[in-house]
Amino acid sequence: DGLRVVDISNPAAPVEVGFYDTPGFARHVAVVGNYAYVADREGGLRVVDVSDPAAPTEVGFFLTPDEAWEVAVVGHYAYVGTRTFGLRVVDVSDPAAPVEVGAYETLGTVESVASWGHYVYATAGYDGLWVLDVSDPTAPVEVGYYDTPGAADDVAVVDGYIVGSPRPVS
């Protein structure tokens, strides 16, 4: 159902103020400044200008080699998790013309991406957690791996610790 902009200035009564219908299935969003970066499954990475919340407008896109499931944006780079082709590093310094500059092939679907410093943390379901050094975004390097109990579905970084929500082994 695309990207929805909701006014929460009155927390007791959230109200939708804007909408952009992405071509795919909007699965995850990261907002930096006036731009929303949408992991849009078969629609790849969509860059939407939200400076006017009532009229979000797509300004650029990058078609990933497979479904885009997750996105985190740090500086001029979007780290896009895909269904079967790992993590893609996309230069978004020109939001109208995002371009892939690097990649790292993980096992499984990249379910979640978080960053801290020059590291990116990518979870891949039952295939665990990857720690990647992205100090050179054109060549991400694995510097650590953790085989999670159950499926690693979500990850966040808080004060140097990884906090996740694994799904139990069934």
N, C-alpha and C positions, 0 to 999 in steps of 0.2 A: 504493500500500500504506500510505498514511497516515503518521503521525508516529511514529517509533521513538525511544525513549530508551535509550541504551546506556551502561552503566557502564564507564568506561575507567580506573578506579583501578588496575587491573593491566593495563598496556598490552599485555602478552603474551597476555592472555585477555579481550578485550572480551566483555561479556554484556548482552543485552537485558533491561531491567528494567521497561519500560513501553511501552505502545502506545496510540495513539488513531487510529481509522479515520476519516479525514476523508471528506466526501461526494464530493470530486472526486479529482484526481490531485495529490498533494502534490509540488510541483516545487521549491520553495525554502523555507528557514526562516531566520528571524532571531530570536535569543533575547535578551531584555532583562529582567533581574530574574527574576521568577517566570513570565514569559509567553513562549510561543513564538508567533511570528507566521508563519503558513503561507500562502504563495502556492499556492493549491490549484486551479489552472487553472479549470475550470468551477464550482468551489465558492467562488471569490472569495478573500477574505482571511479566514482563520480565526484566532481568538485562543484559545490553549490554555493553561490554567493548568498549569504543570509543577512547582509547589511540592512536590508529592508525586510524585517521578519514577516510582513504581510505578503511579500512577493519574492520568495526564494527563486533564484534563477541559476540554472546550470551554466558554468563558464568553461568547463573542460572535463575530459575523461581520459582514462587509460584502460584499455581492454586487457585484463590479465589472461594468462594462458589457460586458466580454468576459473571456476567460480571464486569470486572474492568473498571471504567469510568474515574477515576481521580487519581492522585498521587502527593504527596508532600513528600520530604525526608528531615529529620532533624536528624543530627547526625547518629546514627546507626539504625534509624527507618524510614520505609516508611509507610505513612498513605494513604491507598488505599480506595477510595470511590467506592462502588459497586452499581449495579442497584437496587437490592432489599434487600441486607443484610447489609446495613449501612456501617460504617467505619471499616476497618480492620487495625490492627497495625502489621507490619511485620518487624522482626529483620533482617536487611541486613548487619550486621557486617561481615558476611561471604557471599560475593556476590554470591558465587557458591551454597550456600544452604540457601536461605531465608526461614524463618519460622515464622508463625503467633504466636504472643504472647498475643494479646489482641483484643477486638472488642467492638464496640458500635453500637447498632441497632437504626437507625434513621427511620423516616417515609420516604417513597419515595426514589428516586434515588439520591445518593450523586453526585451532579453536579460539585462541586468545593471544593477544600481543600486548606487552607492556614494555616500558623503557625506563632506564635510570642511568644517568651519565652517558657513557658511550657503549652501553650494553642494551640489547634487546632480549626479552624473555618471551619465548614462543611455546605455547602448549599445543600438543597434538593428540588429544584424546588418550587412548590407551598406549600411545607411543611416547608419553612422557613430556618433559620440559627441556627445552634447549636454551642455553645461554650463549648469545652471540655477541662478539665484539664487532661493533659497526663504526669504529673510529675511522675506517675507510669504507664508506657506504657502498663503494663499487665492488668490494670483496669482503662480505661478512665472513667471520671466522668463528667456528664453534670453539668455545673455551670451557664449556661445562655442559653436563647433561645430568638430569635426575630422573630415574625411573619411578614415576609416581605410583602409589598403590591406587588402583582404580584408574579412571579416565580423568585426565587433567582438562577440565572444561573452561576454566577461567583463571586469570592471573592478574594481580596488581602488585605494585611495588610501593612499600611504605617504609620510610626511614631505613632503607638498606635491607629490608626483609621482603621476601616474596610471600604474598598471601594468595591462596588459591581456593578453589571449590571443586575438589575432585568428586567424580561420580563413582559410587562403590562398584566393585567388581560384582557382576551378576552371574 
